Amino acid sequence: MSSPILSVRYRTVTVSDVRLFYREAGCSEMPTLILLHGFPSSSHQFRYLLPALADRWHVVAPDFPAFGYSACPDRARYVYTFDHYADTIETFVRALNLERYALYLHDYGAQVGSDWR
């Protein structure tokens, strides 16, 4: 039986009026690693990586808006650009009170992560 700390937990949080789904594993007292997924994927692509890293890291993997289990806001109220995704994920990180973290960027996630200010 696996430890609850090593198990992947499924959560949602609303940031800037958008419900974001994310997967989380590990203890929040460990160093945090944020995994940003590629295209056309979601945090599901990290389903094996999260528990594999959870003994050493607090791992957080959000789904971008319109990906995975996150909400798909209407284009009239959400601008689908890398800059706006970066702003959304930055707000997500603040909502989780994450102050220090490392980024693991893959494909689409690399553009989002590199657009942070």
C-alpha positions in Angstrom: 0.0 0.0 0.0 1.4 3.4 -0.9 1.9 6.2 1.5 -0.7 9.1 1.4 2.3 11.5 0.8 3.4 9.6 -2.3 -0.2 9.3 -3.6 -1.4 11.7 -6.2 -4.1 14.1 -5.0 -6.6 15.7 -7.3 -7.7 19.3 -6.6 -9.2 22.4 -8.1 -8.8 26.1 -7.4 -10.5 29.1 -9.0 -8.1 31.8 -10.1 -9.2 34.9 -12.1 -12.7 33.3 -12.5 -11.2 30.2 -14.1 -11.5 26.8 -12.4 -8.1 25.1 -12.7 -7.6 21.4 -12.0 -4.3 20.2 -10.7 -2.5 17.1 -9.4 -0.4 17.2 -6.3 1.9 14.8 -4.6 4.5 14.9 -1.8 4.7 16.9 1.4 4.2 20.6 1.2 7.2 21.0 3.5 9.5 19.6 0.8 10.9 21.8 -2.0 8.2 22.4 -4.6 8.5 21.4 -8.2 5.8 22.7 -10.7 5.3 20.6 -13.8 3.9 22.5 -16.8 2.5 20.1 -19.5 2.8 20.1 -23.2 0.4 20.2 -26.1 -2.0 18.6 -26.7 -1.9 17.1 -23.2 -2.6 17.9 -19.6 -1.2 17.1 -16.1 -2.1 13.5 -17.0 1.2 13.2 -18.8 2.9 13.4 -15.4 0.8 10.6 -13.8 3.9 8.4 -13.3 6.4 11.2 -12.6 4.4 12.8 -9.7 4.5 9.7 -7.4 8.1 8.9 -8.5 9.2 12.4 -7.3 7.0 12.7 -4.2 9.4 11.2 -1.8 11.8 14.2 -2.3 9.5 17.0 -3.7 6.2 18.6 -3.3 5.0 18.2 -6.9 2.3 20.3 -8.4 1.0 19.9 -12.0 -1.8 22.2 -13.2 -3.9 21.8 -16.3 -3.9 25.0 -18.4 -7.3 26.5 -19.1 -9.1 24.5 -21.8 -6.8 21.5 -21.1 -7.5 18.3 -19.1 -10.0 18.9 -16.4 -9.6 22.7 -16.1 -12.5 24.9 -17.3 -12.7 26.1 -20.8 -13.6 29.8 -20.6 -15.3 31.5 -23.5 -12.9 33.3 -25.8 -14.9 36.5 -25.2 -13.7 36.6 -21.6 -10.4 34.7 -21.7 -7.6 35.5 -24.1 -5.8 32.3 -25.1 -2.2 33.5 -25.5 1.0 32.3 -23.9 1.3 35.6 -22.0 -2.2 35.1 -20.5 -1.5 31.5 -19.6 1.6 32.6 -17.9 -0.4 35.2 -15.9 -3.0 32.6 -15.0 -0.4 30.1 -13.8 1.4 32.8 -11.9 -1.9 33.6 -10.2 -2.4 29.9 -9.5 1.0 29.7 -7.8 0.2 32.7 -5.6 -3.2 31.1 -4.8 -1.4 28.0 -3.5 0.9 30.2 -1.5 4.0 28.8 -3.2 6.9 31.2 -2.7 9.9 29.1 -3.7 9.8 26.5 -6.4 11.5 25.0 -9.4 9.8 24.7 -12.8 9.8 21.6 -15.0 8.8 22.8 -18.5 7.7 20.6 -21.3 6.7 21.6 -24.9 3.8 24.1 -24.6 4.6 24.5 -20.9 8.1 25.8 -21.8 6.6 28.8 -23.6 4.2 29.5 -20.6 7.0 29.2 -18.1 9.4 31.4 -20.0 6.8 34.1 -20.3 6.6 34.7 -16.5 7.8 38.1 -15.6 
